[in-house]
Amino acid sequence: MTTPSSHVSLPTIDKVDTESSSSSDDAVGAGGSSSSSKKGNKKKGSSNKTTGKVRLTPTDPGWPKDVPDTFQTCEKDWIEEDIIFREVVDQGEFPVCWSITLTESIEAAYNVKAKKEGRQKHPNLSAQHLINNTRKIACTDGGMRRFDEVTQFLVKEGLVTEDLCEFTGSINEDGCAHPTPDAENVTKIKDLKQIKKEQINEKDLILLVDKRPVMVQMELFESLANFKGDGVYSGPTQKEIRQKAAGKKVALHALLLVGFCTIDGVHYWKVRNSFGTRWGNNGYGKIIRQCSPGNNNPSLFVKIRYPEV
């Protein structure tokens, strides 16, 4: 079966991290759309329901090979489970995707925990607070360069809520202007785990995403940056592959992996981007899974990060 993909032109990206995907272990961050709007281009995620969706059982021939047969269903959508309830963000012109995605992954981890314990949802956290307070040590141009320093900030200092430090997308602020909050009003994590490219196994990733949304990093080819619609993104074009082989640098981009599903025999991941609602389908997209029929390529994810809370 041929995997559908969509390559519809969007406004060009203004800034892209100058580090290539193969030249830096930690560098991640690519600019968003050319729109200057940070607040007006937000929208709560829709479930993106698509025709052709058939509920499979482990005995069905089309059951995905990466899903254990002990599972009762081969689909997961944390958006439909209302674990992520904030609107999709447009990161603006600077490469701050990592801060938005990390913040959302921390919120999601706390919301999963709260749901299990019958508590109220965790308040939205401030990605801008993370940018402002790690700018000098980890992300001078907006892109994350030092994973360990960002981890230490999240473990020792923590994040304030969005209402105290609203997202602007700026990378020029040094610290935050609001008063230092009491310790009980700061959200910290225990650790920030990472899985590198050579360690990525999509069977293991299914088990991980079944427990919580996670941050994934992909190579930001133009076809991904301009992806639009409800099709399934199947990777870079042959032209893009040749250009990379010839030395063209490709930035890494962070997205939030919020689920997995199968439609019309195609197995895909569901991701949430930070390019506003014009990207994909209302800010969400489908990424081909390695086990999908006819797909002979490795995983499109080059790194995975997730918080322990």
C-alpha positions as a Python dict, from the first residue, in 0.01 Angstrom:
ca = {
    (1, 'M'): (0, 0, 0),
    (2, 'T'): (129, 343, -84),
    (3, 'T'): (148, 573, 217),
    (4, 'P'): (-16, 908, 146),
    (5, 'S'): (181, 1220, 227),
    (6, 'S'): (112, 1588, 202),
    (7, 'H'): (359, 1856, 94),
    (8, 'V'): (166, 2181, 83),
    (9, 'S'): (366, 2503, 86),
    (10, 'L'): (347, 2713, 402),
    (11, 'P'): (533, 3036, 480),
    (12, 'T'): (907, 2973, 474),
    (13, 'I'): (1098, 2922, 796),
    (14, 'D'): (1285, 3234, 898),
    (15, 'K'): (1553, 3080, 1118),
    (16, 'V'): (1686, 2729, 1139),
    (17, 'D'): (1939, 2595, 1384),
    (18, 'T'): (2275, 2600, 1211),
    (19, 'E'): (2372, 2265, 1362),
    (20, 'S'): (2302, 1971, 1134),
    (21, 'S'): (2126, 1663, 1262),
    (22, 'S'): (2449, 1467, 1257),
    (23, 'S'): (2693, 1724, 1396),
    (24, 'S'): (2564, 1777, 1750),
    (25, 'D'): (2444, 1535, 2013),
    (26, 'D'): (2216, 1777, 2194),
    (27, 'A'): (2136, 2064, 1957),
    (28, 'V'): (1769, 2092, 1873),
    (29, 'G'): (1553, 2376, 1755),
    (30, 'A'): (1420, 2519, 1434),
    (31, 'G'): (1218, 2830, 1364),
    (32, 'G'): (845, 2824, 1321),
    (33, 'S'): (630, 2990, 1061),
    (34, 'S'): (689, 3345, 950),
    (35, 'S'): (374, 3457, 1128),
    (36, 'S'): (444, 3701, 1408),
    (37, 'S'): (136, 3593, 1602),
    (38, 'K'): (198, 3407, 1925),
    (39, 'K'): (-149, 3418, 2081),
    (40, 'G'): (-391, 3447, 1793),
    (41, 'N'): (-281, 3130, 1621),
    (42, 'K'): (-370, 2890, 1899),
    (43, 'K'): (-637, 2626, 1891),
    (44, 'K'): (-722, 2337, 2115),
    (45, 'G'): (-638, 2012, 1944),
    (46, 'S'): (-911, 1825, 1766),
    (47, 'S'): (-919, 1448, 1765),
    (48, 'N'): (-858, 1445, 1389),
    (49, 'K'): (-1091, 1153, 1335),
    (50, 'T'): (-1052, 1002, 990),
    (51, 'T'): (-1263, 768, 782),
    (52, 'G'): (-1112, 424, 726),
    (53, 'K'): (-1047, 368, 1097),
    (54, 'V'): (-1135, 10, 1191),
    (55, 'R'): (-1089, -130, 1540),
    (56, 'L'): (-851, -425, 1518),
    (57, 'T'): (-794, -714, 1757),
    (58, 'P'): (-467, -905, 1814),
    (59, 'T'): (-596, -1195, 1600),
    (60, 'D'): (-658, -974, 1295),
    (61, 'P'): (-403, -999, 1010),
    (62, 'G'): (-364, -620, 1010),
    (63, 'W'): (-264, -598, 1376),
    (64, 'P'): (57, -385, 1389),
    (65, 'K'): (376, -578, 1455),
    (66, 'D'): (503, -315, 1699),
    (67, 'V'): (201, -346, 1931),
    (68, 'P'): (206, -635, 2184),
    (69, 'D'): (-73, -886, 2139),
    (70, 'T'): (-147, -842, 2510),
    (71, 'F'): (-293, -498, 2426),
    (72, 'Q'): (-670, -485, 2381),
    (73, 'T'): (-642, -205, 2125),
    (74, 'C'): (-376, -89, 1881),
    (75, 'E'): (-449, 280, 1918),
    (76, 'K'): (-379, 551, 2172),
    (77, 'D'): (-466, 921, 2169),
    (78, 'W'): (-379, 1130, 2473),
    (79, 'I'): (-564, 1427, 2321),
    (80, 'E'): (-893, 1235, 2322),
    (81, 'E'): (-819, 1134, 2682),
    (82, 'D'): (-796, 1506, 2767),
    (83, 'I'): (-446, 1475, 2911),
    (84, 'I'): (-330, 1772, 2704),
    (85, 'F'): (-581, 2054, 2714),
    (86, 'R'): (-383, 2364, 2617),
    (87, 'E'): (-408, 2516, 2271),
    (88, 'V'): (-157, 2452, 1992),
    (89, 'V'): (117, 2716, 2000),
    (90, 'D'): (289, 2902, 1716),
    (91, 'Q'): (650, 2924, 1830),
    (92, 'G'): (726, 3219, 1602),
    (93, 'E'): (1051, 3283, 1420),
    (94, 'F'): (1299, 3146, 1675),
    (95, 'P'): (1403, 2781, 1729),
    (96, 'V'): (1227, 2730, 2063),
    (97, 'C'): (1030, 2415, 1975),
    (98, 'W'): (1220, 2222, 2244),
    (99, 'S'): (1099, 2450, 2526),
    (100, 'I'): (734, 2425, 2419),
    (101, 'T'): (748, 2050, 2371),
    (102, 'L'): (936, 1981, 2695),
    (103, 'T'): (691, 2196, 2890),
    (104, 'E'): (393, 2018, 2736),
    (105, 'S'): (548, 1676, 2808),
    (106, 'I'): (591, 1773, 3175),
    (107, 'E'): (231, 1895, 3196),
    (108, 'A'): (113, 1573, 3036),
    (109, 'A'): (314, 1354, 3274),
    (110, 'Y'): (163, 1533, 3574),
    (111, 'N'): (-188, 1510, 3424),
    (112, 'V'): (-154, 1135, 3367),
    (113, 'K'): (-50, 1101, 3730),
    (114, 'A'): (-334, 1327, 3849),
    (115, 'K'): (-592, 1128, 3651),
    (116, 'K'): (-477, 802, 3808),
    (117, 'E'): (-497, 957, 4155),
    (118, 'G'): (-832, 1128, 4096),
    (119, 'R'): (-688, 1479, 4131),
    (120, 'Q'): (-744, 1795, 3931),
    (121, 'K'): (-544, 1868, 3617),
    (122, 'H'): (-209, 2035, 3652),
    (123, 'P'): (-202, 2404, 3552),
    (124, 'N'): (-34, 2503, 3228),
    (125, 'L'): (338, 2562, 3268),
    (126, 'S'): (552, 2836, 3116),
    (127, 'A'): (776, 2751, 2822),
    (128, 'Q'): (889, 3115, 2822),
    (129, 'H'): (1016, 3075, 3179),
    (130, 'L'): (1231, 2785, 3061),
    (131, 'I'): (1370, 2989, 2770),
    (132, 'N'): (1440, 3299, 2979),
    (133, 'N'): (1622, 3113, 3254),
    (134, 'T'): (1836, 2884, 3040),
    (135, 'R'): (1913, 3132, 2762),
    (136, 'K'): (2273, 3200, 2863),
    (137, 'I'): (2369, 2846, 2958),
    (138, 'A'): (2191, 2632, 2701),
    (139, 'C'): (2018, 2818, 2422),
    (140, 'T'): (2183, 3148, 2327),
    (141, 'D'): (2016, 3151, 1984),
    (142, 'G'): (1692, 2987, 2099),
    (143, 'G'): (1790, 2632, 2011),
    (144, 'M'): (1878, 2391, 2292),
    (145, 'R'): (2250, 2313, 2293),
    (146, 'R'): (2315, 2171, 2638),
    (147, 'F'): (2079, 1899, 2744),
    (148, 'D'): (2238, 1848, 3088),
    (149, 'E'): (2201, 2214, 3187),
    (150, 'V'): (1836, 2222, 3084),
    (151, 'T'): (1777, 1901, 3281),
    (152, 'Q'): (1940, 2049, 3591),
    (153, 'F'): (1723, 2358, 3569),
    (154, 'L'): (1406, 2150, 3548),
    (155, 'V'): (1517, 1929, 3838),
    (156, 'K'): (1650, 2198, 4074),
    (157, 'E'): (1463, 2517, 3980),
    (158, 'G'): (1146, 2406, 3802),
    (159, 'L'): (882, 2589, 3602),
    (160, 'V'): (626, 2852, 3695),
    (161, 'T'): (274, 2857, 3556),
    (162, 'E'): (183, 3016, 3225),
    (163, 'D'): (-11, 3298, 3389),
    (164, 'L'): (307, 3422, 3564),
    (165, 'C'): (523, 3416, 3251),
    (166, 'E'): (320, 3412, 2931),
    (167, 'F'): (474, 3282, 2609),
    (168, 'T'): (607, 3549, 2372),
    (169, 'G'): (864, 3350, 2175),
    (170, 'S'): (1136, 3600, 2265),
    (171, 'I'): (1493, 3478, 2317),
    (172, 'N'): (1627, 3812, 2441),
    (173, 'E'): (1491, 3815, 2794),
    (174, 'D'): (1736, 3743, 3075),
    (175, 'G'): (1547, 3573, 3354),
    (176, 'C'): (1187, 3656, 3442),
    (177, 'A'): (1043, 3983, 3571),
    (178, 'H'): (788, 3826, 3806),
    (179, 'P'): (873, 3774, 4176),
    (180, 'T'): (1041, 3445, 4259),
    (181, 'P'): (755, 3210, 4348),
    (182, 'D'): (742, 2998, 4660),
    (183, 'A'): (883, 2648, 4622),
    (184, 'E'): (537, 2491, 4637),
    (185, 'N'): (432, 2699, 4336),
    (186, 'V'): (711, 2568, 4114),
    (187, 'T'): (682, 2242, 3918),
    (188, 'K'): (997, 2032, 3916),
    (189, 'I'): (1081, 1695, 3767),
    (190, 'K'): (1285, 1406, 3903),
    (191, 'D'): (1483, 1353, 3582),
    (192, 'L'): (1475, 1403, 3208),
    (193, 'K'): (1548, 1081, 3022),
    (194, 'Q'): (1672, 1057, 2667),
    (195, 'I'): (1693, 780, 2409),
    (196, 'K'): (1941, 834, 2127),
    (197, 'K'): (1890, 738, 1765),
    (198, 'E'): (2085, 413, 1776),
    (199, 'Q'): (1880, 301, 2078),
    (200, 'I'): (1536, 379, 1935),
    (201, 'N'): (1312, 75, 1899),
    (202, 'E'): (955, 157, 1799),
    (203, 'K'): (822, -150, 1981),
    (204, 'D'): (962, -2, 2302),
    (205, 'L'): (830, 340, 2202),
    (206, 'I'): (475, 201, 2181),
    (207, 'L'): (507, 89, 2544),
    (208, 'L'): (639, 429, 2645),
    (209, 'V'): (371, 632, 2466),
    (210, 'D'): (102, 405, 2606),
    (211, 'K'): (201, 548, 2947),
    (212, 'R'): (255, 916, 2858),
    (213, 'P'): (318, 1160, 2573),
    (214, 'V'): (689, 1209, 2499),
    (215, 'M'): (908, 1457, 2315),
    (216, 'V'): (1055, 1331, 1987),
    (217, 'Q'): (1306, 1495, 1754),
    (218, 'M'): (1297, 1473, 1376),
    (219, 'E'): (1505, 1612, 1094),
    (220, 'L'): (1327, 1925, 974),
    (221, 'F'): (1328, 1875, 600),
    (222, 'E'): (1121, 2123, 401),
    (223, 'S'): (864, 1852, 337),
    (224, 'L'): (806, 1822, 713),
    (225, 'A'): (813, 2198, 774),
    (226, 'N'): (548, 2248, 505),
    (227, 'F'): (342, 1940, 589),
    (228, 'K'): (-30, 2009, 577),
    (229, 'G'): (-347, 1804, 577),
    (230, 'D'): (-462, 1473, 718),
    (231, 'G'): (-227, 1244, 524),
    (232, 'V'): (65, 1052, 671),
    (233, 'Y'): (414, 1201, 648),
    (234, 'S'): (642, 927, 517),
    (235, 'G'): (978, 1102, 533),
    (236, 'P'): (1199, 1325, 318),
    (237, 'T'): (1174, 1334, -58),
    (238, 'Q'): (1446, 1177, -274),
    (239, 'K'): (1565, 1528, -360),
    (240, 'E'): (1599, 1616, 9),
    (241, 'I'): (1790, 1294, 75),
    (242, 'R'): (2032, 1376, -207),
    (243, 'Q'): (2077, 1732, -83),
    (244, 'K'): (2161, 1610, 266),
    (245, 'A'): (2408, 1356, 126),
    (246, 'A'): (2571, 1641, -63),
    (247, 'G'): (2630, 1830, 260),
    (248, 'K'): (2317, 2039, 317),
    (249, 'K'): (2257, 2087, 688),
    (250, 'V'): (1925, 1978, 834),
    (251, 'A'): (1809, 2111, 1169),
    (252, 'L'): (1647, 1897, 1436),
    (253, 'H'): (1293, 1982, 1540),
    (254, 'A'): (1104, 1877, 1852),
    (255, 'L'): (743, 1757, 1851),
    (256, 'L'): (518, 1601, 2113),
    (257, 'L'): (426, 1240, 2041),
    (258, 'V'): (69, 1200, 2166),
    (259, 'G'): (-44, 866, 2030),
    (260, 'F'): (-53, 596, 1763),
    (261, 'C'): (-319, 450, 1538),
    (262, 'T'): (-394, 251, 1221),
    (263, 'I'): (-610, 375, 934),
    (264, 'D'): (-664, 190, 605),
    (265, 'G'): (-381, -47, 695),
    (266, 'V'): (-132, 236, 752),
    (267, 'H'): (29, 247, 1097),
    (268, 'Y'): (124, 594, 1214),
    (269, 'W'): (226, 809, 1510),
    (270, 'K'): (23, 1115, 1605),
    (271, 'V'): (232, 1423, 1685),
    (272, 'R'): (160, 1775, 1804),
    (273, 'N'): (372, 2052, 1653),
    (274, 'S'): (448, 2412, 1756),
    (275, 'F'): (400, 2572, 1414),
    (276, 'G'): (46, 2690, 1484),
    (277, 'T'): (-277, 2546, 1350),
    (278, 'R'): (-182, 2587, 983),
    (279, 'W'): (63, 2297, 1005),
    (280, 'G'): (-77, 1947, 950),
    (281, 'N'): (-438, 1922, 1060),
    (282, 'N'): (-500, 2198, 1315),
    (283, 'G'): (-141, 2167, 1439),
    (284, 'Y'): (-138, 1786, 1457),
    (285, 'G'): (20, 1542, 1213),
    (286, 'K'): (62, 1173, 1135),
    (287, 'I'): (409, 1021, 1101),
    (288, 'I'): (467, 681, 940),
    (289, 'R'): (564, 403, 1179),
    (290, 'Q'): (848, 170, 1093),
    (291, 'C'): (622, -137, 1085),
    (292, 'S'): (372, 11, 839),
    (293, 'P'): (327, -211, 529),
    (294, 'G'): (553, -104, 242),
    (295, 'N'): (775, 109, 466),
    (296, 'N'): (1131, -24, 457),
    (297, 'N'): (1293, 276, 625),
    (298, 'P'): (1414, 314, 984),
    (299, 'S'): (1228, 522, 1239),
    (300, 'L'): (1197, 890, 1145),
    (301, 'F'): (1266, 986, 1506),
    (302, 'V'): (1629, 1065, 1587),
    (303, 'K'): (1593, 1121, 1962),
    (304, 'I'): (1333, 1079, 2236),
    (305, 'R'): (1312, 1269, 2562),
    (306, 'Y'): (1064, 1236, 2846),
    (307, 'P'): (1038, 1357, 3207),
    (308, 'E'): (1010, 1150, 3521),
    (309, 'V'): (778, 1321, 3768),
}
